[in-house]
Amino acid sequence: MGQGRYSDNWKQIATALKAASNWRCTKCGRACLRPGEKPTELTFSERKAYTLQVHHWNRDPSDNRVENLVCLCSGCHLSYHRFGRGNVSPGQLSLFEEQKVG
């Protein structure tokens, strides 16, 4: 296992799921950046807002069953954790607040 409890092939699993979702958030439908895309017109914070992440519904990073995984943009992912459904660092919360204001 790599990255704590994440499987060694986590990056491949996550990339395959993101590609299968057409790089869109399952919750809000936001089109997110694909690997290597770094539009110069977007600020660093804006690029972070368009980052697609894979969330484990049961918060167990070792459980990679398809039914336990969902693609979420960073805002939806942080929102899910922010409302008491998981642990988020204060830095992540400040990023989320910056996205909401902008």
N, C-alpha and C positions, 0 to 999 in steps of 0.2 A: 504494500500500500504506500502511495506517495502522498504528500501534502496532508499530513495528519491521517485522517480516516478516509480521504479520497482515494479511489483506486488509481493504480498506475496509468490506466488508460482513460482517466477522467477527461482530459483535454479532447481526445478523439470522440468520446461519447457526447460531450457538450457541443462540439463543433457539428457533429452529425445531426443532433436535435435542432440546433439553430438553423442549419441548412434546410431541414425538413419543414421548419416553420416559415421558410422564406425570409429569415432574418427579421421577423415581425414579433412584437410582443403579443402573447396569447390573450392578455387581459385588455389592453387598450388599443391594440392594433398598430402601434407606432412602428414605422419602418426604421430599423436600426442599421448601424454601420457594419459593413462586412469586413473581414480581416484585410488589413492593409489600407483601408479607406481612412484618409485623414483630411477631410475637406478644409482648405485653408480659411474659408470664410467662417468656420465655427471656432469658438474659443475652446480652451481645454475643458471648461465646465460643460459647455454645450455638447462637446464630443462625448463626455462621460454620460450625459443624459440620453444619448443615442447608442449606448452600449447594451447589447443583449446579454442577459445572464440566464443560467439555468438554475432553477430553484428546486430543492427537495421538499416536497409537501410535508413529510414527516420529520424534517430537519436532521435526517441521518445521512451524512454524505457518503456512507458506504452502501446505501440502498439505492442502486441505480436501475431499479425496475422502471420501465417506461411509464407506468401509471403513477409513479412517485415523482416524476420530473415534469417541469413546465418551463417554457421560455418566457422570461419577463424582462422588460426594459428596466434600467436601473431604478427609475422612479417608482414603478409598480413593485419591484422587488423590495426596495427600501420601505415603501408604504406598508407592504405586508408585514415586514419585521417591526416597523415602527409602532404599530398598534398592538403590541404585546404578544405577537405570535412568534417571536424569536429574539435573538440577541443582536443588537446593532451597536456599533461604537459611536461615541459623540461625533467623531469626524464624518461618519457616514450620514448621520442625521443632519449635520450642517450642509452637506452636499445636497441632500434631498430638499432642504429648505431653500437653498440657492436656486434649485431647479424650479420650485414652485413660484418663487418671486419673479424669476426671469421670463 
